[in-house]
Amino acid sequence: MTDVMLDIRNLKKNFGNNEILKGINFSARRGEVVCIIGASGSGKSTLLRCMNLLEVPTAGEIYFDGINILDRSVNPLKLTTKMGMVFQQFNLFNNLTVLQNCVIGQIIVLKRKPSEAKDTAMRYLETVGMAQYINAKPHQLSGGQKQRVAIARALSMEPEALLFDEPTSALDPEMVGEVLKVIISLARTGLTMLVVTHEMDFAREVSNRVVFMDGGVIAEEDTPDVIFNNPKNERTRAFLTRVLHRN
């Protein structure tokens, strides 16, 4: 088995005449934490959503464990369940309890027995510190609590990789820390993670590699030390100067 889990080749995505991704080449290794940064509209979230086919790419190839998930002979559901997704707006089922939110996907998609699904859900709700809220509905939770449940739900599917689409951007500032703490703890377990984020301190601390996107292309990618202390690309320097000195 190759060390490369995800390999994206010449990926393009158009919405009508608007070209959002302009030939992305990107790979992620097992156990790697990759943070994707860039200005709004640079294509970060679209790239993430193409990885697990929430958006269907216009062109290109996406290899997961050596299999092109865009090949028509491949069952996309079987492969995309290996890539969990945590959304900016939580995307919880409002009519279900915390526990039910973490169980339902396991039963429907993975065909697990309810007892096994519940045990798995409880394990991950414990991991994110939400086990005491299993009977609560989403409207009874804070934003930070909702996002921790969303993380537990994704983990309950036991994916090989976890994708985070700006997981703290919808949170009040005082709730950001509690969610980042959970994500940092997961990063240290060796789980493969791809994180679209605007939290530069988090990207600097947690990632093995930082990818800077600009105008639908990857303008630069390197270690956090290089990206934040000695970026080679002028666009990277301009972006970081703007966001790091905004306050």
Backbone torsions as a table, in degrees:
resi	resn	phi	psi	omega
1	MET	NA	130.6	-178.0
2	THR	-70.8	154.4	178.2
3	ASP	-74.0	-20.2	179.3
4	VAL	-83.3	119.1	179.4
5	MET	-87.2	-44.0	-175.1
6	LEU	-125.7	128.5	-178.3
7	ASP	-135.4	112.9	-177.5
8	ILE	-107.2	130.4	-175.2
9	ARG	-126.2	119.1	174.3
10	ASN	48.9	46.2	-176.3
11	LEU	-77.1	130.0	178.5
12	LYS	-128.9	146.9	175.9
13	LYS	-143.9	122.5	176.3
14	ASN	-112.2	142.8	165.8
15	PHE	-114.5	100.3	-172.0
16	GLY	65.2	-127.0	178.3
17	ASN	-90.3	1.8	-176.8
18	ASN	-93.4	112.1	-179.2
19	GLU	-87.1	110.4	-176.1
20	ILE	-89.7	-46.0	176.3
21	LEU	-111.2	129.6	-168.5
22	LYS	-118.4	49.2	178.4
23	GLY	92.9	67.0	-177.1
24	ILE	-87.3	129.4	170.5
25	ASN	-118.7	124.2	-169.8
26	PHE	-159.7	146.0	174.7
27	SER	-143.3	156.4	177.0
28	ALA	-136.3	136.1	-179.3
29	ARG	-93.1	159.9	178.1
30	ARG	-61.1	133.8	178.3
31	GLY	80.5	0.7	-178.2
32	GLU	-85.3	144.1	172.4
33	VAL	-110.7	115.6	-178.6
34	VAL	-114.7	123.3	174.6
35	CYS	-101.0	132.5	-179.8
36	ILE	-109.6	118.7	-176.6
37	ILE	-120.1	166.6	179.3
38	GLY	150.2	166.4	-178.7
39	ALA	-69.6	160.8	174.0
40	SER	-57.9	136.5	-179.8
41	GLY	87.3	3.8	-178.3
42	SER	-81.9	-10.1	177.5
43	GLY	105.9	5.1	-175.7
44	LYS	-59.2	-55.4	-176.9
45	SER	-67.1	-36.7	177.9
46	THR	-62.0	-41.5	177.2
47	LEU	-59.2	-46.7	-179.3
48	LEU	-62.2	-43.0	-177.9
49	ARG	-69.3	-27.1	174.6
50	CYS	-72.0	-30.1	-177.0
51	MET	-60.7	-37.8	178.7
52	ASN	-113.0	22.8	169.4
53	LEU	65.9	23.2	166.9
54	LEU	-66.7	-28.1	167.9
55	GLU	-120.6	134.8	179.5
56	VAL	-87.5	120.6	-179.3
57	PRO	-60.7	151.0	176.5
58	THR	-76.2	-35.9	179.7
59	ALA	-158.2	163.4	176.8
60	GLY	111.5	-175.8	-178.4
61	GLU	-133.6	143.8	175.5
62	ILE	-128.1	110.5	179.5
63	TYR	-100.7	125.6	175.1
64	PHE	-122.2	120.0	-173.8
65	ASP	54.3	36.2	175.5
66	GLY	82.4	1.1	-179.2
67	ILE	-111.2	130.9	178.3
68	ASN	-75.5	107.6	-175.6
69	ILE	-72.2	-9.4	176.1
70	LEU	-90.1	-4.5	177.0
71	ASP	-68.1	130.3	-175.2
72	ARG	-64.6	-19.3	179.9
73	SER	-82.6	-6.3	-177.0
74	VAL	-97.1	137.0	173.9
75	ASN	-77.0	106.5	-174.2
76	PRO	-64.9	-32.2	-178.7
77	LEU	-62.4	-40.0	-178.0
78	LYS	-61.8	-36.2	-177.7
79	LEU	-86.8	-38.2	-176.8
80	THR	-70.7	-21.5	174.4
81	THR	-67.4	-16.5	176.9
82	LYS	-79.5	-7.8	177.6
83	MET	-118.7	99.1	178.9
84	GLY	-72.5	154.5	-176.7
85	MET	-131.2	131.5	173.8
86	VAL	-116.2	122.2	-170.7
87	PHE	-95.9	160.4	176.7
88	GLN	-60.7	-41.3	-175.2
89	GLN	-103.3	25.5	171.8
90	PHE	71.6	-50.8	178.7
91	ASN	58.0	37.1	174.6
92	LEU	-79.6	156.8	174.5
93	PHE	-82.9	112.8	-172.4
94	ASN	-68.1	-22.2	-179.0
95	ASN	-89.0	-1.7	-179.3
96	LEU	-110.4	153.3	175.3
97	THR	-73.4	170.8	176.8
98	VAL	-54.5	-48.8	-178.6
99	LEU	-64.4	-43.9	180.0
100	GLN	-62.1	-36.6	177.1
101	ASN	-59.7	-35.3	-176.8
102	CYS	-87.7	-11.4	-177.1
103	VAL	-99.2	-36.9	-166.7
104	ILE	-61.0	-41.0	179.8
105	GLY	-65.9	-36.8	179.0
106	GLN	-62.9	-41.2	-178.1
107	ILE	-72.0	-45.5	-174.1
108	ILE	-75.7	-45.2	-173.0
109	VAL	-90.7	-46.1	-176.7
110	LEU	-90.1	-7.7	178.5
111	LYS	60.8	33.1	176.9
112	ARG	-77.6	152.6	173.5
113	LYS	-67.5	146.7	-179.0
114	PRO	-54.1	-39.0	-179.1
115	SER	-66.1	-40.7	178.3
116	GLU	-67.7	-41.4	179.7
117	ALA	-63.0	-40.6	179.6
118	LYS	-65.3	-43.7	179.2
119	ASP	-61.1	-42.3	179.5
120	THR	-65.3	-44.6	179.5
121	ALA	-61.0	-43.2	-178.8
122	MET	-63.8	-36.7	179.4
123	ARG	-61.2	-44.0	-177.6
124	TYR	-80.5	-28.2	172.9
125	LEU	-65.5	-35.5	173.1
126	GLU	-62.5	-42.3	-177.8
127	THR	-58.3	-39.7	-176.5
128	VAL	-96.1	5.6	176.1
129	GLY	75.8	30.5	-177.9
130	MET	-122.3	15.2	-176.4
131	ALA	-65.1	-27.5	-178.3
132	GLN	-77.0	-5.2	-177.4
133	TYR	-110.3	22.8	-170.4
134	ILE	-62.6	-26.6	-177.9
135	ASN	-96.0	0.1	-179.9
136	ALA	-78.7	151.8	171.3
137	LYS	-94.6	155.4	-177.4
138	PRO	-52.5	-35.5	-177.4
139	HIS	-67.9	-12.8	178.7
140	GLN	-91.7	0.3	-174.8
141	LEU	-109.8	155.3	171.4
142	SER	-75.4	168.3	178.3
143	GLY	-59.9	-42.4	179.5
144	GLY	-63.8	-38.7	177.8
145	GLN	-67.4	-41.0	177.3
146	LYS	-59.1	-42.3	-177.9
147	GLN	-69.1	-34.3	176.8
148	ARG	-67.2	-36.4	174.5
149	VAL	-64.8	-41.4	178.7
150	ALA	-61.1	-38.0	176.9
151	ILE	-65.7	-43.8	178.6
152	ALA	-62.3	-39.1	178.5
153	ARG	-61.5	-44.6	178.8
154	ALA	-64.0	-42.1	180.0
155	LEU	-66.4	-31.2	-178.7
156	SER	-63.4	-22.6	175.5
157	MET	-80.1	-4.5	178.7
158	GLU	48.9	58.5	-179.4
159	PRO	-74.4	164.0	175.1
160	GLU	-83.8	-24.0	178.4
161	ALA	-141.0	150.3	179.6
162	LEU	-123.1	128.0	-179.3
163	LEU	-106.3	129.8	178.7
164	PHE	-117.3	122.2	179.0
165	ASP	-103.7	93.2	-178.8
166	GLU	45.3	63.3	-170.5
167	PRO	-67.7	-13.0	-178.8
168	THR	-112.9	-1.6	-170.7
169	SER	-71.6	-20.8	179.2
170	ALA	-94.6	6.1	-174.7
171	LEU	-98.4	149.4	169.7
172	ASP	-65.1	148.8	-174.9
173	PRO	-52.4	-36.9	-177.0
174	GLU	-73.0	-12.3	179.9
175	MET	-98.1	-11.4	-177.0
176	VAL	-61.3	-43.5	-175.4
177	GLY	-59.3	-40.9	-176.6
178	GLU	-66.7	-34.3	178.5
179	VAL	-75.1	-43.1	178.8
180	LEU	-61.6	-35.6	178.8
181	LYS	-60.4	-41.7	178.2
182	VAL	-65.0	-45.0	-178.1
183	ILE	-64.7	-39.9	178.1
184	ILE	-62.0	-42.6	-179.9
185	SER	-64.5	-36.6	177.3
186	LEU	-67.5	-38.9	-179.9
187	ALA	-59.9	-32.1	-177.3
188	ARG	-81.3	-4.4	177.2
189	THR	-87.1	-8.5	-178.4
190	GLY	93.4	7.5	176.5
191	LEU	-69.6	136.3	175.6
192	THR	-70.7	126.4	-175.2
193	MET	-137.4	136.4	172.3
194	LEU	-121.2	121.3	-169.7
195	VAL	-125.5	113.5	168.1
196	VAL	-82.0	121.7	-173.5
197	THR	-149.8	153.5	170.7
198	HIS	-110.0	8.2	177.9
199	GLU	-89.4	95.8	-173.3
200	MET	-68.1	-37.6	178.6
201	ASP	-63.0	-39.6	177.3
202	PHE	-62.7	-47.1	-179.6
203	ALA	-60.7	-39.3	-179.5
204	ARG	-66.9	-39.2	-173.8
205	GLU	-80.0	-39.2	-165.3
206	VAL	-99.8	-34.2	-168.0
207	SER	-78.6	149.9	167.9
208	ASN	-82.0	-28.9	-176.9
209	ARG	-147.7	142.9	177.7
210	VAL	-117.4	131.5	178.0
211	VAL	-111.1	125.2	176.3
212	PHE	-104.5	120.1	178.5
213	MET	-104.9	143.1	180.0
214	ASP	-151.1	122.1	176.6
215	GLY	61.3	34.6	175.7
216	GLY	83.9	7.6	177.0
217	VAL	-130.3	161.7	171.0
218	ILE	-85.9	108.3	-177.1
219	ALA	-79.1	-30.8	-178.7
220	GLU	-164.6	144.7	171.8
221	GLU	-146.2	138.1	-178.3
222	ASP	-170.3	-172.2	176.3
223	THR	-67.9	158.3	177.1
224	PRO	-56.8	-36.8	-179.3
225	ASP	-60.8	-45.4	-179.8
226	VAL	-69.3	-47.7	-176.3
227	ILE	-60.6	-44.1	-173.9
228	PHE	-88.6	-23.5	-176.8
229	ASN	-109.4	-25.1	-177.6
230	ASN	-151.7	57.6	-178.9
231	PRO	-64.5	144.2	-177.1
232	LYS	-88.2	-29.4	-174.2
233	ASN	-90.5	133.9	-179.5
234	GLU	-62.2	-34.5	179.0
235	ARG	-67.0	-36.4	176.1
236	THR	-63.6	-45.9	-179.6
237	ARG	-61.1	-42.8	-178.5
238	ALA	-64.8	-42.2	179.6
239	PHE	-63.0	-48.5	-177.5
240	LEU	-66.4	-37.8	176.5
241	THR	-61.2	-39.4	-178.8
242	ARG	-69.1	-47.1	-174.6
243	VAL	-79.3	-32.9	-178.1
244	LEU	-76.9	-21.7	-179.0
245	HIS	-113.2	19.1	-178.0
246	ARG	-63.0	-35.0	-179.1
247	ASN	-96.9	NA	NA
